[in-house]
Amino acid sequence: MNLKKSLLLIAVILLLDQISKVYIKTHFQLGESVEVLSWFKIHFIENSGAAWGAKLSDFLPISESSGKLILTVFRLFAVAGIGYWLFETIRKKSPKVLILAVSLIFAGALGNIIDSVFFGLIFDHSTGQVATLFSDEPYGGVFYGKVVDMLYFPMVDTVWPEWVPYFGGKSFRFFEPVFNVADTAISTGVGILLVFNKKAFPNKEEESEIEETVLGETINQVLENE
């Protein structure tokens, strides 16, 4: 995968991610849900923290606003780091599977950071109302936006049998998290790295074989041209 294909993939993911988020913000109230299938719902929530809705203020003696600012700044550095990693994998002509995975992770991280940096500045709140884009009364400011999530797959929604120790009688739902297109891209990228680890990170012997193959093909092309 070359730079153009990587950028095209990133652009497509960003467009799908941001269009879906803007649509949800301007058509749904916070907490509103629409059933698409029995196991798939569009359910609008906002995440002001890290994964699973965790907040730094839950673990550190700081205010929620300070925790949000620290988290957003950290995300900015993380996105910059992933961007550099992507640039290096393309520059070094790394395996296509690695470039694909890093492209997906970068696109997803960038999609969510756009929410964190800008959404608080361009939307008003969604509690009890449908938000307005480019509102005169935004709910936050730069770095204080909330990430929009809407994809919900409660494929199993039941209750544990009474005879199950500790969990008996309690509700069980799979899959519980609500996520977005950007989260899907990140998870897919990480999954590719885990499943195709050996292809993404070939050992030195494999790298040598690849280099020899490329060199041989290059020499053959030169000889043919002559």
N, C-alpha and C positions, 0 to 999 in steps of 0.2 A: 504493500500500500504506500503510495507516494503522498507528498504534502497536499496536493490538490484534492485527492480523494478523502484524505483525513479531514481537511477543512470543510469539504462538502458534507461529510457525515456529521461533523460538529454543528454546522449551520442548520441542517435538517432537524437534529435533535433539539437544538435551542428554539427553533421556530415552533415545533410541536409542543414543547414544554411551556413556553411563554404564552402562546395562543390559548392553550388549555387553561392556564392559570388566570389569565385576564378574563376569559369567558366565565370561569367559575366565580371570580370576584364580582363580576358585573351582572350575574344572573342568579346567584345563590346567596342566601343569608347564612351566616356562620352556624354550622350544625345541621343545615338542611341536607336532606338525602333523597335520592331518586333511585328506585330499583330498576336496573337494566335487565338483569336475570336473577334468578333465585340465589345465585352464588356470586353475583357481581353488582355493586352499587356505586353510584357517584355520591360521595359523602364529603362535604366541604368542612375541613378543619384547617386551622393555622398552627404552625409550629414555630415558636419563638426561641426554641432551644436547640440542642444537639439531637442526636439520634434518639428515637423513642420519646421525644418531647422533654428530655432531661435538660436542666438548666444549671449553669455554674453556681448560681446562688443557692441551689439545693445542697451543694457540697462545700462551698467556700463562704466565709463571712463577708459577703459583698452584696450590694443591692442588685435587684433584678436587672435594672438598666445598665449597670456597670458590667454585669455578667454577659448581657447581650452584646455590648460594645466589644468586649474582649473576644467573644466567640466569633463575631463578624470579622474582626481584624485577623484572627487566627485563620479563618476561612480564606481570607484574601491571600495570605501568605501560602496557604496550602494550594490554592488554585494556581498561584504563580509557580510553585514548585512542580506541580503536575504538568503545567505548560512547558516548563523547561525540560522535564523528563520526556515529554512527547517530542519536543524539538530534537533532543539528542537521539531518541530512538529512530527518528526519520533520517537524521543526518548520518547516523552510523549504518543505515540500511538494515536495521534489525528485522527479525522475522515478522511477517505480515500479521500474524496472530497477536504479537506483542503491540504493534502499532495500533491495531484495531481495538484492543483492550484499553490501552492508555487513552485513545481518542474518545472512547465511550465514557471513561471515568472523568476525563477533563470536561467533556460536554455536560455531564451531569453535575459536576461540582460548580461549573460556571453558571448553569441554569439556576441552581439554588442560591448562589451568591448574588445574583441579580435581584432576587426577592429580598434578601437580607439588606442589601445596600439601598435599593430604590423604592421598594413597594410602600414603605412607610411614608415616603415623600409624595407619592402620586395617587394614593388611594385614601379615602376616609374609612372608618371602621365598618365591619360587617355584622356587628352584633345587633340583631333585630331589624336589620335593613340590608338592602343590596348596595354594595359599595359603588362609589362614583369614581371613575377614572379621571385623573388630573383634578382632583377635588380642591376647593379653596380651603378646606379644613382637613388636611391629611392627619392620619392617626399617629404618625411618628415623624421621623426625619431620616436623613442619610445615616446608614449603618443600623437603623433600628426597625427595619422591615421584618415581617414575619413570612416564613415560607408557606406557600399554599399547597395543601395536599388534598387529593380527591379520589384516588383509586382505591377501592375497598373490595376485598374478595373474601367474605365470610362463607367459605365453601362448606364448612361444618359448623353448625350452631346448635349445640345440644347441652345436655347436663350429664355430669359424671354419675355412673351408677352408685347407689348408696353403699355398696360393699367395697368400693375403692378407698383404701386408707387415705385420710386427710382430705382428698379431693372429692369424696363422695357427696353428692347433692349439689356441688358447685357447678356453675355454668362453664362450658368449654366452647371456645370459638376458634376456628382455624380458617382462614389466616387473619389475625387480629389487626396488624398495622395498617394504617392508611398512608398511601405514598403518592408520588407523582411521576411524570415522565422522566425527570432528571434522576430521581432515585432509581428508577428502572434501569437507566443507562449505566449508572454507577454499579449497581448489583450485577448487571450482565457483564460489565468489564471485569469486575473482580472474579466472577464465576469463570470467565474464559481463562483468566490467569491461573486459577486453581485447577481447572480440568485439563488445560493444555500447557501446564507448567513447563514440561520438557521441551515443547516446541517453542514456547515463548522465551525460554532461557536455556538455549542449547549449551552443552559443555564445550570445553576448549577443542576437543577432538572433532565434534560436529561443526564448530565454527571454522576449524581448519579445512574440513572437507568442503564446506560451503564456499570458503574463500578460494580453494583450489578449483572448484567447479566454475565459479564466476570467472576466475582468471583464465581457465581453459576455454570457456565460451568466448571471452573477449579476444583471446589470441586467434581462435578460429575465425571470428568475424573479421579481424584485421587481415588475416591471410586471404580470406575470401574476397575482401575488397580490393586486395592487391591483384 
